[in-house]
Amino acid sequence: MSPLPTTMSRKIFFAVAFCFASASAKFVHISSPVITNWGAWGHYEPCPPGTYVYGFQLIAESTQGFFGGDSALNGINLLCISPAVRRNASTSAATKISSAIGHEGYPRRVMECPDPYFANGFQLRSENFQGWYVDDTAANNLLLHCTNGRYIVGDGESRGLWTGIQKCPRGLVICGIQTQVEEPSKFDDTALNNVMMGCCEPV
């Protein structure tokens, strides 16, 4: 399914994506397989022009115990930087971007591709629907694939399974993010459900 639920949302997304991809020869988006589908999509947030994703930081809630409701992964911060700065092994000029974020959890450790590489794919760890009387968590963790062929794994939670690799086309790297997040409710709260990332050609 499309990560953008309405015609207006699609128009807004592609207008924003076109503006920020204008410095690139190509732009595509890659999406997590839909394991659960609760909540609304936030806005698409691109890296600043001329910068690309090299790392991330999760916002996640720890396990709340038998009688607590778990929301697991609540948000994703992506770290953007320019190739020139990256070649100098400096992260002081990095920009942090994010889309929709839930209300629970705390920031985890920063994960980075080795210098001077960027991210060109991702996988989401997600738990499927557990039944009407069982606590659901939806997305639990994230890993990014780097342009050197390695990957970096987040320190989120461990429920569910890893989806297949969502990879940018050859020569493109990740340059933006959009997330689907369920708001808190008195019945269950899964927070982050799905992720879409933009891929740009570095210039």
C-alpha positions in Angstrom: 0.0 0.0 0.0 1.0 3.6 -0.4 2.6 5.2 2.7 0.5 8.3 2.0 -3.2 7.7 2.7 -4.9 10.6 0.8 -4.6 12.3 -2.5 -3.8 15.6 -0.8 -1.0 13.9 1.2 0.5 12.5 -2.0 0.4 15.9 -3.6 2.1 17.5 -0.6 4.7 14.8 -0.4 5.7 14.9 -4.0 5.8 18.7 -4.1 8.1 18.8 -1.1 10.2 15.9 -2.4 10.6 17.5 -5.8 11.8 20.8 -4.2 14.4 19.1 -2.1 15.5 16.6 -4.8 16.0 19.4 -7.3 19.7 19.4 -6.5 19.8 15.7 -7.4 19.5 14.0 -10.7 17.2 11.3 -9.3 14.8 10.8 -6.4 12.8 7.7 -5.4 11.3 6.4 -2.1 11.5 3.1 -0.4 9.0 1.8 2.2 8.9 -0.8 4.9 6.6 -3.8 4.2 3.3 -3.2 5.9 3.2 -5.6 8.9 0.8 -3.4 10.9 -1.1 -0.3 9.7 -2.2 1.8 12.7 -1.9 5.5 13.0 -1.4 8.5 10.7 1.5 9.5 8.5 3.6 12.5 9.5 5.2 14.9 7.0 8.1 13.9 4.8 11.2 15.5 6.2 14.2 15.8 3.9 17.9 16.3 4.6 19.0 19.9 3.9 20.1 20.2 0.2 23.5 18.7 -0.5 23.4 16.5 2.7 22.6 12.8 3.1 22.0 10.3 5.8 25.0 8.6 7.5 23.5 7.5 10.8 20.4 7.5 13.1 19.2 7.6 16.7 16.0 5.8 17.9 13.4 6.9 20.4 12.1 3.8 22.1 10.2 2.7 25.2 11.6 -0.1 27.3 9.5 -3.1 28.2 6.9 -2.1 30.8 6.4 -5.5 32.3 3.5 -8.0 32.4 0.8 -5.4 33.3 2.2 -2.5 31.3 1.5 -1.5 27.8 4.5 -1.5 25.5 4.9 0.9 22.5 8.5 0.0 21.7 9.8 2.1 18.8 8.3 5.7 19.0 10.5 7.7 16.6 13.6 7.8 14.4 16.1 10.6 14.1 18.2 10.5 10.9 21.6 12.3 10.8 22.5 14.2 7.6 25.8 15.6 6.5 27.5 16.6 3.2 30.0 14.4 1.5 32.7 17.0 1.8 32.4 17.2 5.6 32.0 13.4 5.8 35.3 12.9 4.0 37.0 15.0 6.7 35.6 12.6 9.3 33.7 15.4 11.1 30.1 15.2 12.4 30.0 18.7 13.9 28.0 20.0 11.0 25.4 17.2 11.1 21.7 17.9 10.9 19.1 15.8 12.7 15.8 15.2 10.9 12.6 13.3 11.9 9.0 12.8 11.0 6.1 11.8 13.3 7.2 10.7 16.8 5.2 9.0 19.6 4.9 10.2 23.2 6.8 7.5 25.0 10.4 6.3 25.3 13.7 8.1 25.4 16.6 8.7 22.9 18.9 5.7 22.4 22.5 5.7 21.2 23.7 7.4 18.0 24.6 4.8 15.3 26.8 5.8 12.4 28.1 4.3 9.1 31.9 4.2 9.1 33.6 7.3 7.5 33.2 8.3 4.7 30.1 6.1 3.9 26.4 6.9 3.8 23.2 4.9 4.2 21.6 3.3 1.2 19.0 1.0 2.7 17.1 -0.1 5.8 15.2 -2.8 7.6 12.5 -2.5 10.2 12.0 -5.0 13.0 8.2 -5.3 13.4 5.7 -7.4 15.3 2.5 -8.4 13.6 -1.0 -8.2 15.2 -1.1 -10.2 18.4 -4.9 -10.5 18.8 -7.5 -8.4 20.5 -6.5 -9.2 24.1 -2.7 -9.1 23.7 -0.5 -6.0 23.9 0.8 -4.9 20.4 4.0 -3.1 19.8 4.3 -2.8 15.9 7.8 -1.5 15.0 10.6 -2.3 17.5 13.9 -1.6 15.9 15.7 -0.3 12.8 19.0 -1.0 11.0 20.6 1.0 8.2 22.6 -0.5 5.3 25.8 1.5 4.5 27.4 2.1 1.1 30.4 0.0 2.2 28.2 -3.2 2.3 28.0 -3.2 6.1 25.0 -2.4 8.3 24.4 -0.7 11.6 21.8 -2.0 14.0 19.8 0.2 16.4 19.4 -0.5 20.1 15.6 -0.6 20.1 13.4 -3.5 21.4 13.4 -7.1 20.3 9.8 -8.2 19.6 8.8 -9.2 16.1 11.0 -10.1 13.1 13.2 -8.2 10.7 11.6 -7.3 7.4 13.4 -7.7 4.1 16.0 -5.2 2.9 14.6 -2.0 1.4 17.5 -0.7 -0.8 18.0 2.6 -2.7 18.7 2.1 -6.4 22.4 1.8 -7.3 24.2 5.2 -6.9 21.5 6.7 -4.6 21.6 7.2 -0.8 19.0 8.0 1.8 18.0 11.6 2.1 14.7 11.9 4.0 12.2 10.2 6.2 8.4 9.8 6.7 6.9 7.8 9.6 3.5 6.4 10.5 2.7 6.7 14.2 -0.4 5.7 16.2 -1.4 8.2 18.9 -1.8 6.9 22.5 -5.2 5.4 23.4 -6.7 3.8 26.5 -6.8 0.4 24.8 -3.4 -0.1 23.2 -0.6 2.1 22.0 1.9 0.9 19.3 3.4 4.3 18.3 5.6 3.8 15.2 4.3 1.4 12.6 5.9 2.0 9.3 8.7 4.0 7.6 9.3 5.5 4.2 12.7 6.9 3.3 13.7 9.0 0.3 16.7 8.2 -1.9 18.7 10.9 -3.7 21.7 10.9 -6.0 24.6 12.7 -4.2 25.9 15.8 -5.9 
